[in-house]
Structures are given as C-alpha cells and as structure tokens.
Amino acid sequence: MEKIQSFSLALEYLKQQEILVSFQKGNKVLYCMKKEKIQVQSKNAAYVLTIEDFQELFEKEVFYLYEPKDSGFEISKEKDEEYYGWYHK
C-alpha cells in the first residue's frame, strides 16, 4: 500500500474516487467520497462526514491508498468459449 504524504493529497485522492485506508488500534478503516461527503467504514462503525468534519477529525491520520487483494480468479475467454461450445453440441 502506498502511504499518502499529506492530508491535502488524501483529499485529492478521495475526490478522484480512490479508496483510502488507515489503521486505528489494529482495525482497518476505509474512506471514500460520494456526493461531496466522506463515507467512513470499519468493522465496528459506518458514518458519513462533511469534508470540514473529516478534516477536523482526521487531519493528523496516516492514510494509505487502498489496493484490493488480487483473488487470482480470472475468466479465460478461450476456455469459456470452449466450454460453452461443447455444452451446446
């Protein structure tokens, strides 16, 4: 995960529809922006904040760009076509 170097950069990433993550007391907290509001979600809580409230509460927080784990699952078009080609014969 890429560490975000400043709060203003974190806000820019949120405005670009990126998901941010922080770690508070060992718990992962996710942040995203929808309709000019910041949605905050963790295992124990979920709430929506204005940008001003978000800045007031989280200005000193360390954020990282969220990178979802690769499940390793990928649909192969060739195998898919082969399978359905046999299925319909």
C-alpha positions as a Python dict, from the first residue, in 0.01 Angstrom:
ca = {
    (1, 'M'): (0, 0, 0),
    (2, 'E'): (119, 345, -88),
    (3, 'K'): (146, 584, 207),
    (4, 'I'): (-14, 923, 140),
    (5, 'Q'): (222, 1202, 238),
    (6, 'S'): (-26, 1477, 331),
    (7, 'F'): (-388, 1536, 425),
    (8, 'S'): (-444, 1759, 120),
    (9, 'L'): (-322, 1477, -106),
    (10, 'A'): (-556, 1236, 74),
    (11, 'L'): (-848, 1470, -5),
    (12, 'E'): (-742, 1486, -369),
    (13, 'Y'): (-739, 1105, -390),
    (14, 'L'): (-1086, 1093, -235),
    (15, 'K'): (-1212, 1347, -491),
    (16, 'Q'): (-1072, 1120, -763),
    (17, 'Q'): (-1291, 838, -626),
    (18, 'E'): (-1000, 647, -475),
    (19, 'I'): (-1050, 448, -156),
    (20, 'L'): (-821, 524, 137),
    (21, 'V'): (-740, 310, 437),
    (22, 'S'): (-599, 378, 782),
    (23, 'F'): (-533, 157, 1080),
    (24, 'Q'): (-671, 255, 1420),
    (25, 'K'): (-596, 30, 1717),
    (26, 'G'): (-533, -260, 1480),
    (27, 'N'): (-861, -212, 1291),
    (28, 'K'): (-877, -125, 923),
    (29, 'V'): (-1085, 186, 844),
    (30, 'L'): (-1191, 263, 485),
    (31, 'Y'): (-1273, 609, 346),
    (32, 'C'): (-1440, 707, 19),
    (33, 'M'): (-1617, 1014, -117),
    (34, 'K'): (-1971, 1015, -250),
    (35, 'K'): (-2166, 1330, -333),
    (36, 'E'): (-1922, 1565, -158),
    (37, 'K'): (-1939, 1363, 167),
    (38, 'I'): (-1681, 1128, 313),
    (39, 'Q'): (-1804, 781, 398),
    (40, 'V'): (-1610, 612, 677),
    (41, 'Q'): (-1645, 240, 737),
    (42, 'S'): (-1479, -6, 969),
    (43, 'K'): (-1565, -339, 1123),
    (44, 'N'): (-1744, -164, 1411),
    (45, 'A'): (-1885, 156, 1262),
    (46, 'A'): (-2004, 332, 949),
    (47, 'Y'): (-2082, 702, 917),
    (48, 'V'): (-2080, 996, 676),
    (49, 'L'): (-1895, 1324, 733),
    (50, 'T'): (-1872, 1659, 562),
    (51, 'I'): (-1530, 1745, 428),
    (52, 'E'): (-1488, 2001, 707),
    (53, 'D'): (-1573, 1749, 980),
    (54, 'F'): (-1349, 1490, 817),
    (55, 'Q'): (-1060, 1737, 817),
    (56, 'E'): (-1120, 1833, 1178),
    (57, 'L'): (-1128, 1469, 1294),
    (58, 'F'): (-868, 1306, 1069),
    (59, 'E'): (-618, 1574, 971),
    (60, 'K'): (-336, 1401, 1163),
    (61, 'E'): (-428, 1048, 1046),
    (62, 'V'): (-190, 841, 834),
    (63, 'F'): (-367, 726, 516),
    (64, 'Y'): (-276, 469, 255),
    (65, 'L'): (-419, 409, -91),
    (66, 'Y'): (-641, 102, -74),
    (67, 'E'): (-532, -180, -301),
    (68, 'P'): (-776, -472, -308),
    (69, 'K'): (-623, -816, -289),
    (70, 'D'): (-599, -999, -618),
    (71, 'S'): (-819, -1304, -586),
    (72, 'G'): (-625, -1476, -863),
    (73, 'F'): (-956, -1558, -1029),
    (74, 'E'): (-980, -1459, -1391),
    (75, 'I'): (-1222, -1575, -1656),
    (76, 'S'): (-1047, -1702, -1965),
    (77, 'K'): (-1246, -1615, -2279),
    (78, 'E'): (-1089, -1907, -2467),
    (79, 'K'): (-1183, -2163, -2201),
    (80, 'D'): (-1527, -2006, -2165),
    (81, 'E'): (-1592, -2031, -2540),
    (82, 'E'): (-1458, -2388, -2546),
    (83, 'Y'): (-1680, -2492, -2255),
    (84, 'Y'): (-1997, -2342, -2399),
    (85, 'G'): (-1905, -2473, -2743),
    (86, 'W'): (-1905, -2828, -2606),
    (87, 'Y'): (-2215, -2767, -2395),
    (88, 'H'): (-2431, -2673, -2693),
    (89, 'K'): (-2331, -2964, -2918),
}
